[in-house]
Amino acid sequence: MNTLKSIYYAYFHSVIKYGIIFWGNSSNSQKIFTLQKKIVRIVAGVKPRTLCRSLFKQLEIQPVPCQYILSLMNCIISNQENFQINSSIRNINSRNKHHFHTKCCSVLLSKKCILCRIKVFNSLPQSSRMTR
């Protein structure tokens, strides 16, 4: 199992991790997640229709959606100077006052802009966000 896990990290995980911030919310990410589940089943040596949630925990492998969220959070932490919280811009006491505020690009560029993907981070539960 250790050899198969090493092969997974060498061949598949490195490809997934590369540029996940750019393609993580595309429609093809679901296909990649399905492929990742197939590989996890092969590494664990279970049947093809076995549920994978416990297998990911057992093998200590992050699913693609979790890797995407983690990469976004790391990008935010390493680029904090580019972000402001809504309450620092407006003094209005609203339910979104703790959300990050970004200057979004034009509609055509917004799908490719990393800063505009903060909407994904703003939709996470409040307890999982970092605080300033």
Chimera marker file (.cmm) of the C-alpha trace (Angstrom):
<marker_set name="trace">
<marker id="1" x="0.000" y="0.000" z="0.000" r="1" g="1" b="0" radius="0.5"/>
<marker id="2" x="2.886" y="2.399" z="0.726" r="1" g="1" b="0" radius="0.5"/>
<marker id="3" x="4.246" y="1.886" z="-2.789" r="1" g="1" b="0" radius="0.5"/>
<marker id="4" x="0.861" y="2.576" z="-4.377" r="1" g="1" b="0" radius="0.5"/>
<marker id="5" x="0.443" y="5.661" z="-2.203" r="1" g="1" b="0" radius="0.5"/>
<marker id="6" x="3.885" y="6.909" z="-3.278" r="1" g="1" b="0" radius="0.5"/>
<marker id="7" x="2.946" y="6.359" z="-6.924" r="1" g="1" b="0" radius="0.5"/>
<marker id="8" x="-0.300" y="8.291" z="-6.337" r="1" g="1" b="0" radius="0.5"/>
<marker id="9" x="1.588" y="11.279" z="-4.906" r="1" g="1" b="0" radius="0.5"/>
<marker id="10" x="4.235" y="11.164" z="-7.633" r="1" g="1" b="0" radius="0.5"/>
<marker id="11" x="1.970" y="10.902" z="-10.656" r="1" g="1" b="0" radius="0.5"/>
<marker id="12" x="-1.534" y="12.040" z="-9.797" r="1" g="1" b="0" radius="0.5"/>
<marker id="13" x="-1.333" y="14.392" z="-6.825" r="1" g="1" b="0" radius="0.5"/>
<marker id="14" x="1.377" y="16.535" z="-8.381" r="1" g="1" b="0" radius="0.5"/>
<marker id="15" x="-0.746" y="17.020" z="-11.514" r="1" g="1" b="0" radius="0.5"/>
<marker id="16" x="-3.841" y="17.867" z="-9.439" r="1" g="1" b="0" radius="0.5"/>
<marker id="17" x="-1.981" y="20.343" z="-7.254" r="1" g="1" b="0" radius="0.5"/>
<marker id="18" x="-0.494" y="22.248" z="-10.191" r="1" g="1" b="0" radius="0.5"/>
<marker id="19" x="-2.661" y="25.265" z="-10.955" r="1" g="1" b="0" radius="0.5"/>
<marker id="20" x="-5.676" y="24.072" z="-8.971" r="1" g="1" b="0" radius="0.5"/>
<marker id="21" x="-6.531" y="27.701" z="-8.145" r="1" g="1" b="0" radius="0.5"/>
<marker id="22" x="-7.152" y="28.314" z="-11.855" r="1" g="1" b="0" radius="0.5"/>
<marker id="23" x="-9.134" y="25.206" z="-12.760" r="1" g="1" b="0" radius="0.5"/>
<marker id="24" x="-10.582" y="24.098" z="-9.382" r="1" g="1" b="0" radius="0.5"/>
<marker id="25" x="-14.053" y="25.505" z="-9.977" r="1" g="1" b="0" radius="0.5"/>
<marker id="26" x="-14.387" y="24.372" z="-13.591" r="1" g="1" b="0" radius="0.5"/>
<marker id="27" x="-16.802" y="21.671" z="-14.692" r="1" g="1" b="0" radius="0.5"/>
<marker id="28" x="-13.899" y="19.313" z="-15.389" r="1" g="1" b="0" radius="0.5"/>
<marker id="29" x="-12.919" y="19.251" z="-11.731" r="1" g="1" b="0" radius="0.5"/>
<marker id="30" x="-15.806" y="16.836" z="-11.095" r="1" g="1" b="0" radius="0.5"/>
<marker id="31" x="-14.310" y="14.420" z="-13.646" r="1" g="1" b="0" radius="0.5"/>
<marker id="32" x="-10.924" y="14.706" z="-11.955" r="1" g="1" b="0" radius="0.5"/>
<marker id="33" x="-12.540" y="14.066" z="-8.575" r="1" g="1" b="0" radius="0.5"/>
<marker id="34" x="-14.192" y="10.923" z="-9.970" r="1" g="1" b="0" radius="0.5"/>
<marker id="35" x="-10.833" y="9.762" z="-11.310" r="1" g="1" b="0" radius="0.5"/>
<marker id="36" x="-9.238" y="10.466" z="-7.925" r="1" g="1" b="0" radius="0.5"/>
<marker id="37" x="-11.872" y="8.309" z="-6.216" r="1" g="1" b="0" radius="0.5"/>
<marker id="38" x="-11.130" y="5.446" z="-8.628" r="1" g="1" b="0" radius="0.5"/>
<marker id="39" x="-7.427" y="5.699" z="-7.843" r="1" g="1" b="0" radius="0.5"/>
<marker id="40" x="-8.084" y="5.780" z="-4.090" r="1" g="1" b="0" radius="0.5"/>
<marker id="41" x="-10.161" y="2.611" z="-4.407" r="1" g="1" b="0" radius="0.5"/>
<marker id="42" x="-7.320" y="0.914" z="-6.295" r="1" g="1" b="0" radius="0.5"/>
<marker id="43" x="-4.765" y="1.980" z="-3.666" r="1" g="1" b="0" radius="0.5"/>
<marker id="44" x="-7.004" y="0.739" z="-0.842" r="1" g="1" b="0" radius="0.5"/>
<marker id="45" x="-7.783" y="-2.492" z="-2.709" r="1" g="1" b="0" radius="0.5"/>
<marker id="46" x="-11.556" y="-2.289" z="-2.374" r="1" g="1" b="0" radius="0.5"/>
<marker id="47" x="-14.439" y="-2.890" z="-4.762" r="1" g="1" b="0" radius="0.5"/>
<marker id="48" x="-15.246" y="-0.248" z="-7.431" r="1" g="1" b="0" radius="0.5"/>
<marker id="49" x="-18.554" y="0.811" z="-5.803" r="1" g="1" b="0" radius="0.5"/>
<marker id="50" x="-17.193" y="1.306" z="-2.267" r="1" g="1" b="0" radius="0.5"/>
<marker id="51" x="-17.763" y="4.705" z="-0.671" r="1" g="1" b="0" radius="0.5"/>
<marker id="52" x="-14.581" y="6.761" z="-0.563" r="1" g="1" b="0" radius="0.5"/>
<marker id="53" x="-15.066" y="9.147" z="2.357" r="1" g="1" b="0" radius="0.5"/>
<marker id="54" x="-13.532" y="6.779" z="4.904" r="1" g="1" b="0" radius="0.5"/>
<marker id="55" x="-10.836" y="5.732" z="2.406" r="1" g="1" b="0" radius="0.5"/>
<marker id="56" x="-9.647" y="9.336" z="2.031" r="1" g="1" b="0" radius="0.5"/>
<marker id="57" x="-9.336" y="9.567" z="5.815" r="1" g="1" b="0" radius="0.5"/>
<marker id="58" x="-7.638" y="6.197" z="6.112" r="1" g="1" b="0" radius="0.5"/>
<marker id="59" x="-5.062" y="6.977" z="3.408" r="1" g="1" b="0" radius="0.5"/>
<marker id="60" x="-4.691" y="10.604" z="4.577" r="1" g="1" b="0" radius="0.5"/>
<marker id="61" x="-5.368" y="11.968" z="1.094" r="1" g="1" b="0" radius="0.5"/>
<marker id="62" x="-7.283" y="15.193" z="0.519" r="1" g="1" b="0" radius="0.5"/>
<marker id="63" x="-10.115" y="15.105" z="-2.018" r="1" g="1" b="0" radius="0.5"/>
<marker id="64" x="-9.926" y="17.560" z="-4.926" r="1" g="1" b="0" radius="0.5"/>
<marker id="65" x="-12.554" y="19.996" z="-3.520" r="1" g="1" b="0" radius="0.5"/>
<marker id="66" x="-10.653" y="20.195" z="-0.220" r="1" g="1" b="0" radius="0.5"/>
<marker id="67" x="-7.379" y="20.782" z="-2.049" r="1" g="1" b="0" radius="0.5"/>
<marker id="68" x="-9.018" y="23.617" z="-3.989" r="1" g="1" b="0" radius="0.5"/>
<marker id="69" x="-10.310" y="25.326" z="-0.850" r="1" g="1" b="0" radius="0.5"/>
<marker id="70" x="-6.950" y="24.891" z="0.892" r="1" g="1" b="0" radius="0.5"/>
<marker id="71" x="-5.125" y="26.387" z="-2.085" r="1" g="1" b="0" radius="0.5"/>
<marker id="72" x="-7.488" y="29.379" z="-2.114" r="1" g="1" b="0" radius="0.5"/>
<marker id="73" x="-6.968" y="29.914" z="1.598" r="1" g="1" b="0" radius="0.5"/>
<marker id="74" x="-3.185" y="29.730" z="1.208" r="1" g="1" b="0" radius="0.5"/>
<marker id="75" x="-3.407" y="32.267" z="-1.624" r="1" g="1" b="0" radius="0.5"/>
<marker id="76" x="-5.416" y="34.604" z="0.595" r="1" g="1" b="0" radius="0.5"/>
<marker id="77" x="-2.992" y="34.261" z="3.495" r="1" g="1" b="0" radius="0.5"/>
<marker id="78" x="0.054" y="34.899" z="1.325" r="1" g="1" b="0" radius="0.5"/>
<marker id="79" x="-1.617" y="37.913" z="-0.370" r="1" g="1" b="0" radius="0.5"/>
<marker id="80" x="-3.417" y="39.568" z="2.548" r="1" g="1" b="0" radius="0.5"/>
<marker id="81" x="-2.382" y="43.029" z="1.402" r="1" g="1" b="0" radius="0.5"/>
<marker id="82" x="-4.680" y="42.638" z="-1.628" r="1" g="1" b="0" radius="0.5"/>
<marker id="83" x="-7.782" y="42.028" z="0.479" r="1" g="1" b="0" radius="0.5"/>
<marker id="84" x="-9.896" y="44.132" z="2.781" r="1" g="1" b="0" radius="0.5"/>
<marker id="85" x="-12.845" y="43.200" z="4.940" r="1" g="1" b="0" radius="0.5"/>
<marker id="86" x="-16.170" y="44.851" z="4.095" r="1" g="1" b="0" radius="0.5"/>
<marker id="87" x="-16.374" y="46.455" z="7.551" r="1" g="1" b="0" radius="0.5"/>
<marker id="88" x="-13.117" y="48.332" z="6.912" r="1" g="1" b="0" radius="0.5"/>
<marker id="89" x="-14.605" y="49.904" z="3.754" r="1" g="1" b="0" radius="0.5"/>
<marker id="90" x="-18.118" y="50.689" z="5.005" r="1" g="1" b="0" radius="0.5"/>
<marker id="91" x="-19.333" y="51.326" z="8.526" r="1" g="1" b="0" radius="0.5"/>
<marker id="92" x="-22.617" y="49.576" z="7.861" r="1" g="1" b="0" radius="0.5"/>
<marker id="93" x="-23.392" y="46.773" z="10.275" r="1" g="1" b="0" radius="0.5"/>
<marker id="94" x="-24.480" y="44.060" z="7.850" r="1" g="1" b="0" radius="0.5"/>
<marker id="95" x="-24.319" y="40.287" z="7.896" r="1" g="1" b="0" radius="0.5"/>
<marker id="96" x="-21.533" y="40.430" z="5.279" r="1" g="1" b="0" radius="0.5"/>
<marker id="97" x="-19.286" y="42.758" z="7.223" r="1" g="1" b="0" radius="0.5"/>
<marker id="98" x="-16.709" y="39.983" z="7.796" r="1" g="1" b="0" radius="0.5"/>
<marker id="99" x="-16.557" y="38.939" z="4.143" r="1" g="1" b="0" radius="0.5"/>
<marker id="100" x="-13.560" y="39.863" z="2.040" r="1" g="1" b="0" radius="0.5"/>
<marker id="101" x="-14.011" y="42.742" z="-0.372" r="1" g="1" b="0" radius="0.5"/>
<marker id="102" x="-12.233" y="42.641" z="-3.724" r="1" g="1" b="0" radius="0.5"/>
<marker id="103" x="-12.232" y="44.842" z="-6.769" r="1" g="1" b="0" radius="0.5"/>
<marker id="104" x="-13.534" y="42.474" z="-9.385" r="1" g="1" b="0" radius="0.5"/>
<marker id="105" x="-12.464" y="42.455" z="-12.988" r="1" g="1" b="0" radius="0.5"/>
<marker id="106" x="-14.696" y="42.706" z="-16.007" r="1" g="1" b="0" radius="0.5"/>
<marker id="107" x="-17.195" y="39.914" z="-16.584" r="1" g="1" b="0" radius="0.5"/>
<marker id="108" x="-14.993" y="38.206" z="-19.172" r="1" g="1" b="0" radius="0.5"/>
<marker id="109" x="-11.918" y="38.188" z="-16.954" r="1" g="1" b="0" radius="0.5"/>
<marker id="110" x="-13.671" y="37.286" z="-13.707" r="1" g="1" b="0" radius="0.5"/>
<marker id="111" x="-13.673" y="33.561" z="-14.458" r="1" g="1" b="0" radius="0.5"/>
<marker id="112" x="-9.875" y="33.596" z="-14.636" r="1" g="1" b="0" radius="0.5"/>
<marker id="113" x="-9.137" y="36.124" z="-11.894" r="1" g="1" b="0" radius="0.5"/>
<marker id="114" x="-7.889" y="34.627" z="-8.632" r="1" g="1" b="0" radius="0.5"/>
<marker id="115" x="-9.025" y="37.628" z="-6.631" r="1" g="1" b="0" radius="0.5"/>
<marker id="116" x="-12.597" y="37.195" z="-7.861" r="1" g="1" b="0" radius="0.5"/>
<marker id="117" x="-12.717" y="33.631" z="-6.601" r="1" g="1" b="0" radius="0.5"/>
<marker id="118" x="-13.011" y="34.939" z="-3.073" r="1" g="1" b="0" radius="0.5"/>
<marker id="119" x="-16.744" y="34.410" z="-3.453" r="1" g="1" b="0" radius="0.5"/>
<marker id="120" x="-16.040" y="30.720" z="-2.843" r="1" g="1" b="0" radius="0.5"/>
<marker id="121" x="-14.184" y="31.592" z="0.345" r="1" g="1" b="0" radius="0.5"/>
<marker id="122" x="-16.927" y="33.972" z="1.497" r="1" g="1" b="0" radius="0.5"/>
<marker id="123" x="-19.493" y="31.182" z="1.205" r="1" g="1" b="0" radius="0.5"/>
<marker id="124" x="-17.629" y="28.952" z="3.692" r="1" g="1" b="0" radius="0.5"/>
<marker id="125" x="-19.037" y="28.655" z="7.215" r="1" g="1" b="0" radius="0.5"/>
<marker id="126" x="-17.909" y="31.439" z="9.554" r="1" g="1" b="0" radius="0.5"/>
<marker id="127" x="-16.057" y="29.075" z="11.914" r="1" g="1" b="0" radius="0.5"/>
<marker id="128" x="-13.682" y="27.859" z="9.194" r="1" g="1" b="0" radius="0.5"/>
<marker id="129" x="-12.501" y="31.347" z="8.198" r="1" g="1" b="0" radius="0.5"/>
<marker id="130" x="-9.357" y="32.991" z="9.380" r="1" g="1" b="0" radius="0.5"/>
<marker id="131" x="-9.747" y="36.092" z="11.522" r="1" g="1" b="0" radius="0.5"/>
<marker id="132" x="-7.769" y="39.275" z="11.499" r="1" g="1" b="0" radius="0.5"/>
<link id1="1" id2="2" r="1" g="1" b="0" radius="0.2"/>
<link id1="2" id2="3" r="1" g="1" b="0" radius="0.2"/>
<link id1="3" id2="4" r="1" g="1" b="0" radius="0.2"/>
<link id1="4" id2="5" r="1" g="1" b="0" radius="0.2"/>
<link id1="5" id2="6" r="1" g="1" b="0" radius="0.2"/>
<link id1="6" id2="7" r="1" g="1" b="0" radius="0.2"/>
<link id1="7" id2="8" r="1" g="1" b="0" radius="0.2"/>
<link id1="8" id2="9" r="1" g="1" b="0" radius="0.2"/>
<link id1="9" id2="10" r="1" g="1" b="0" radius="0.2"/>
<link id1="10" id2="11" r="1" g="1" b="0" radius="0.2"/>
<link id1="11" id2="12" r="1" g="1" b="0" radius="0.2"/>
<link id1="12" id2="13" r="1" g="1" b="0" radius="0.2"/>
<link id1="13" id2="14" r="1" g="1" b="0" radius="0.2"/>
<link id1="14" id2="15" r="1" g="1" b="0" radius="0.2"/>
<link id1="15" id2="16" r="1" g="1" b="0" radius="0.2"/>
<link id1="16" id2="17" r="1" g="1" b="0" radius="0.2"/>
<link id1="17" id2="18" r="1" g="1" b="0" radius="0.2"/>
<link id1="18" id2="19" r="1" g="1" b="0" radius="0.2"/>
<link id1="19" id2="20" r="1" g="1" b="0" radius="0.2"/>
<link id1="20" id2="21" r="1" g="1" b="0" radius="0.2"/>
<link id1="21" id2="22" r="1" g="1" b="0" radius="0.2"/>
<link id1="22" id2="23" r="1" g="1" b="0" radius="0.2"/>
<link id1="23" id2="24" r="1" g="1" b="0" radius="0.2"/>
<link id1="24" id2="25" r="1" g="1" b="0" radius="0.2"/>
<link id1="25" id2="26" r="1" g="1" b="0" radius="0.2"/>
<link id1="26" id2="27" r="1" g="1" b="0" radius="0.2"/>
<link id1="27" id2="28" r="1" g="1" b="0" radius="0.2"/>
<link id1="28" id2="29" r="1" g="1" b="0" radius="0.2"/>
<link id1="29" id2="30" r="1" g="1" b="0" radius="0.2"/>
<link id1="30" id2="31" r="1" g="1" b="0" radius="0.2"/>
<link id1="31" id2="32" r="1" g="1" b="0" radius="0.2"/>
<link id1="32" id2="33" r="1" g="1" b="0" radius="0.2"/>
<link id1="33" id2="34" r="1" g="1" b="0" radius="0.2"/>
<link id1="34" id2="35" r="1" g="1" b="0" radius="0.2"/>
<link id1="35" id2="36" r="1" g="1" b="0" radius="0.2"/>
<link id1="36" id2="37" r="1" g="1" b="0" radius="0.2"/>
<link id1="37" id2="38" r="1" g="1" b="0" radius="0.2"/>
<link id1="38" id2="39" r="1" g="1" b="0" radius="0.2"/>
<link id1="39" id2="40" r="1" g="1" b="0" radius="0.2"/>
<link id1="40" id2="41" r="1" g="1" b="0" radius="0.2"/>
<link id1="41" id2="42" r="1" g="1" b="0" radius="0.2"/>
<link id1="42" id2="43" r="1" g="1" b="0" radius="0.2"/>
<link id1="43" id2="44" r="1" g="1" b="0" radius="0.2"/>
<link id1="44" id2="45" r="1" g="1" b="0" radius="0.2"/>
<link id1="45" id2="46" r="1" g="1" b="0" radius="0.2"/>
<link id1="46" id2="47" r="1" g="1" b="0" radius="0.2"/>
<link id1="47" id2="48" r="1" g="1" b="0" radius="0.2"/>
<link id1="48" id2="49" r="1" g="1" b="0" radius="0.2"/>
<link id1="49" id2="50" r="1" g="1" b="0" radius="0.2"/>
<link id1="50" id2="51" r="1" g="1" b="0" radius="0.2"/>
<link id1="51" id2="52" r="1" g="1" b="0" radius="0.2"/>
<link id1="52" id2="53" r="1" g="1" b="0" radius="0.2"/>
<link id1="53" id2="54" r="1" g="1" b="0" radius="0.2"/>
<link id1="54" id2="55" r="1" g="1" b="0" radius="0.2"/>
<link id1="55" id2="56" r="1" g="1" b="0" radius="0.2"/>
<link id1="56" id2="57" r="1" g="1" b="0" radius="0.2"/>
<link id1="57" id2="58" r="1" g="1" b="0" radius="0.2"/>
<link id1="58" id2="59" r="1" g="1" b="0" radius="0.2"/>
<link id1="59" id2="60" r="1" g="1" b="0" radius="0.2"/>
<link id1="60" id2="61" r="1" g="1" b="0" radius="0.2"/>
<link id1="61" id2="62" r="1" g="1" b="0" radius="0.2"/>
<link id1="62" id2="63" r="1" g="1" b="0" radius="0.2"/>
<link id1="63" id2="64" r="1" g="1" b="0" radius="0.2"/>
<link id1="64" id2="65" r="1" g="1" b="0" radius="0.2"/>
<link id1="65" id2="66" r="1" g="1" b="0" radius="0.2"/>
<link id1="66" id2="67" r="1" g="1" b="0" radius="0.2"/>
<link id1="67" id2="68" r="1" g="1" b="0" radius="0.2"/>
<link id1="68" id2="69" r="1" g="1" b="0" radius="0.2"/>
<link id1="69" id2="70" r="1" g="1" b="0" radius="0.2"/>
<link id1="70" id2="71" r="1" g="1" b="0" radius="0.2"/>
<link id1="71" id2="72" r="1" g="1" b="0" radius="0.2"/>
<link id1="72" id2="73" r="1" g="1" b="0" radius="0.2"/>
<link id1="73" id2="74" r="1" g="1" b="0" radius="0.2"/>
<link id1="74" id2="75" r="1" g="1" b="0" radius="0.2"/>
<link id1="75" id2="76" r="1" g="1" b="0" radius="0.2"/>
<link id1="76" id2="77" r="1" g="1" b="0" radius="0.2"/>
<link id1="77" id2="78" r="1" g="1" b="0" radius="0.2"/>
<link id1="78" id2="79" r="1" g="1" b="0" radius="0.2"/>
<link id1="79" id2="80" r="1" g="1" b="0" radius="0.2"/>
<link id1="80" id2="81" r="1" g="1" b="0" radius="0.2"/>
<link id1="81" id2="82" r="1" g="1" b="0" radius="0.2"/>
<link id1="82" id2="83" r="1" g="1" b="0" radius="0.2"/>
<link id1="83" id2="84" r="1" g="1" b="0" radius="0.2"/>
<link id1="84" id2="85" r="1" g="1" b="0" radius="0.2"/>
<link id1="85" id2="86" r="1" g="1" b="0" radius="0.2"/>
<link id1="86" id2="87" r="1" g="1" b="0" radius="0.2"/>
<link id1="87" id2="88" r="1" g="1" b="0" radius="0.2"/>
<link id1="88" id2="89" r="1" g="1" b="0" radius="0.2"/>
<link id1="89" id2="90" r="1" g="1" b="0" radius="0.2"/>
<link id1="90" id2="91" r="1" g="1" b="0" radius="0.2"/>
<link id1="91" id2="92" r="1" g="1" b="0" radius="0.2"/>
<link id1="92" id2="93" r="1" g="1" b="0" radius="0.2"/>
<link id1="93" id2="94" r="1" g="1" b="0" radius="0.2"/>
<link id1="94" id2="95" r="1" g="1" b="0" radius="0.2"/>
<link id1="95" id2="96" r="1" g="1" b="0" radius="0.2"/>
<link id1="96" id2="97" r="1" g="1" b="0" radius="0.2"/>
<link id1="97" id2="98" r="1" g="1" b="0" radius="0.2"/>
<link id1="98" id2="99" r="1" g="1" b="0" radius="0.2"/>
<link id1="99" id2="100" r="1" g="1" b="0" radius="0.2"/>
<link id1="100" id2="101" r="1" g="1" b="0" radius="0.2"/>
<link id1="101" id2="102" r="1" g="1" b="0" radius="0.2"/>
<link id1="102" id2="103" r="1" g="1" b="0" radius="0.2"/>
<link id1="103" id2="104" r="1" g="1" b="0" radius="0.2"/>
<link id1="104" id2="105" r="1" g="1" b="0" radius="0.2"/>
<link id1="105" id2="106" r="1" g="1" b="0" radius="0.2"/>
<link id1="106" id2="107" r="1" g="1" b="0" radius="0.2"/>
<link id1="107" id2="108" r="1" g="1" b="0" radius="0.2"/>
<link id1="108" id2="109" r="1" g="1" b="0" radius="0.2"/>
<link id1="109" id2="110" r="1" g="1" b="0" radius="0.2"/>
<link id1="110" id2="111" r="1" g="1" b="0" radius="0.2"/>
<link id1="111" id2="112" r="1" g="1" b="0" radius="0.2"/>
<link id1="112" id2="113" r="1" g="1" b="0" radius="0.2"/>
<link id1="113" id2="114" r="1" g="1" b="0" radius="0.2"/>
<link id1="114" id2="115" r="1" g="1" b="0" radius="0.2"/>
<link id1="115" id2="116" r="1" g="1" b="0" radius="0.2"/>
<link id1="116" id2="117" r="1" g="1" b="0" radius="0.2"/>
<link id1="117" id2="118" r="1" g="1" b="0" radius="0.2"/>
<link id1="118" id2="119" r="1" g="1" b="0" radius="0.2"/>
<link id1="119" id2="120" r="1" g="1" b="0" radius="0.2"/>
<link id1="120" id2="121" r="1" g="1" b="0" radius="0.2"/>
<link id1="121" id2="122" r="1" g="1" b="0" radius="0.2"/>
<link id1="122" id2="123" r="1" g="1" b="0" radius="0.2"/>
<link id1="123" id2="124" r="1" g="1" b="0" radius="0.2"/>
<link id1="124" id2="125" r="1" g="1" b="0" radius="0.2"/>
<link id1="125" id2="126" r="1" g="1" b="0" radius="0.2"/>
<link id1="126" id2="127" r="1" g="1" b="0" radius="0.2"/>
<link id1="127" id2="128" r="1" g="1" b="0" radius="0.2"/>
<link id1="128" id2="129" r="1" g="1" b="0" radius="0.2"/>
<link id1="129" id2="130" r="1" g="1" b="0" radius="0.2"/>
<link id1="130" id2="131" r="1" g="1" b="0" radius="0.2"/>
<link id1="131" id2="132" r="1" g="1" b="0" radius="0.2"/>
</marker_set>
